[in-house]
Amino acid sequence: MSKPDIERLRALVIANVTPGPWRFDGPHVIGGVEAGFHAYVACRQAPGGITNGDPSATAKLIAACDPQTILGLIYAASEAEALRAEVAKLRERWIACVPGGSWVDPQQVADEIRRGG
């Protein structure tokens, strides 16, 4: 996920959306139950509507994507990005310390140690 995608999702989630958790309830996805009200988040199929795929499966997916879940995914994506950046910094530091400045594959080092070399 790109940073703009993450920021767009974050903005949508913190907007005034129906609070979660959301749940699948027959033909509807309902939210706001823990906040003391029932709000229809989505309908499985509008009367006379045309759908592609399985409407129940779509409604269950929508129910699983409540605001708390999306914020958790955003947090995980941000953490993963921070870890990628840290790995890149460590790799640069490692290359600077290795004679000749070349990257050494850790698996090659481990294999060499196992062979006794």
C-alpha positions as CSV (number, residue, x, y, z in Angstrom):
1,M,0.0,0.0,0.0
2,S,1.3,3.4,-0.8
3,K,1.4,6.2,1.7
4,P,-1.3,8.2,-0.2
5,D,-3.6,5.1,0.0
6,I,-3.0,4.7,3.7
7,E,-3.7,8.4,4.4
8,R,-6.8,8.2,2.3
9,L,-8.1,5.3,4.3
10,R,-7.2,6.9,7.6
11,A,-9.1,10.0,6.6
12,L,-12.1,8.0,5.6
13,V,-12.1,6.0,8.8
14,I,-11.7,9.0,11.1
15,A,-14.6,10.8,9.3
16,N,-18.0,10.4,10.9
17,V,-18.5,6.8,10.0
18,T,-20.8,4.3,11.8
19,P,-18.8,3.0,14.7
20,G,-17.9,-0.7,14.7
21,P,-17.8,-3.4,15.2
22,W,-20.0,-4.2,12.3
23,R,-21.8,-7.5,11.8
24,F,-23.6,-9.4,9.1
25,D,-27.3,-9.7,10.0
26,G,-29.1,-11.6,7.2
27,P,-29.4,-9.2,4.3
28,H,-27.8,-6.3,6.1
29,V,-24.6,-5.1,7.7
30,I,-25.3,-3.4,11.0
31,G,-23.1,-1.1,13.0
32,G,-23.3,1.1,16.0
33,V,-24.7,-1.6,18.2
34,E,-22.1,-1.1,21.0
35,A,-22.8,2.6,20.8
36,G,-26.4,2.0,21.6
37,F,-28.1,2.2,18.2
38,H,-28.5,0.1,15.1
39,A,-27.4,1.6,11.8
40,Y,-27.6,-0.2,8.5
41,V,-24.1,0.1,7.0
42,A,-24.9,-1.9,3.9
43,C,-27.7,-3.9,2.3
44,R,-27.0,-7.2,0.7
45,Q,-29.1,-6.4,-2.3
46,A,-31.5,-3.5,-2.9
47,P,-35.0,-4.7,-4.0
48,G,-34.9,-5.3,-7.7
49,G,-31.2,-4.7,-7.7
50,I,-28.6,-6.5,-9.8
51,T,-25.5,-7.9,-8.2
52,N,-22.3,-9.5,-9.3
53,G,-21.0,-12.4,-7.2
54,D,-22.5,-13.6,-4.0
55,P,-24.3,-10.7,-2.2
56,S,-23.9,-12.5,1.2
57,A,-20.2,-12.9,0.8
58,T,-19.9,-9.2,-0.1
59,A,-21.9,-8.2,2.9
60,K,-19.8,-10.4,5.2
61,L,-16.6,-8.7,3.8
62,I,-18.0,-5.3,4.4
63,A,-18.9,-6.3,8.0
64,A,-15.4,-7.5,8.5
65,C,-14.0,-4.1,7.4
66,D,-15.3,-2.1,10.3
67,P,-13.4,1.1,11.3
68,Q,-11.3,-0.6,14.1
69,T,-10.2,-3.3,11.7
70,I,-9.1,-0.8,9.0
71,L,-7.2,1.3,11.6
72,G,-5.5,-1.9,12.7
73,L,-4.4,-2.7,9.1
74,I,-3.3,0.9,8.7
75,Y,-1.2,0.6,11.8
76,A,0.3,-2.7,10.6
77,A,1.1,-1.2,7.2
78,S,2.8,1.8,8.9
79,E,4.8,-0.5,11.2
80,A,5.9,-2.6,8.2
81,E,7.0,0.5,6.3
82,A,9.0,1.6,9.4
83,L,10.7,-1.8,9.6
84,R,11.6,-1.7,5.9
85,A,13.2,1.7,6.4
86,E,15.1,0.3,9.4
87,V,16.3,-2.7,7.4
88,A,17.5,-0.3,4.6
89,K,19.5,1.8,7.2
90,L,21.0,-1.3,8.7
91,R,21.9,-2.7,5.3
92,E,23.7,0.6,4.4
93,R,25.6,0.5,7.7
94,W,26.6,-3.1,7.1
95,I,27.8,-2.4,3.6
96,A,29.9,0.5,5.0
97,C,31.6,-1.9,7.4
98,V,32.3,-4.7,5.0
99,P,35.7,-4.6,3.2
100,G,35.0,-3.6,-0.4
101,G,31.6,-2.2,0.5
102,S,29.6,-5.1,-0.9
103,W,26.5,-6.6,0.5
104,V,27.0,-10.0,2.1
105,D,24.0,-12.3,2.0
106,P,23.3,-13.5,5.6
107,Q,22.3,-16.9,4.3
108,Q,25.7,-17.3,2.6
109,V,27.4,-16.4,5.8
110,A,25.4,-19.0,7.8
111,D,26.1,-21.7,5.1
112,E,29.8,-20.9,5.2
113,I,29.8,-21.1,9.0
114,R,28.0,-24.5,8.9
115,R,30.6,-25.8,6.4
116,G,33.3,-24.7,8.8
117,G,34.7,-22.1,6.5
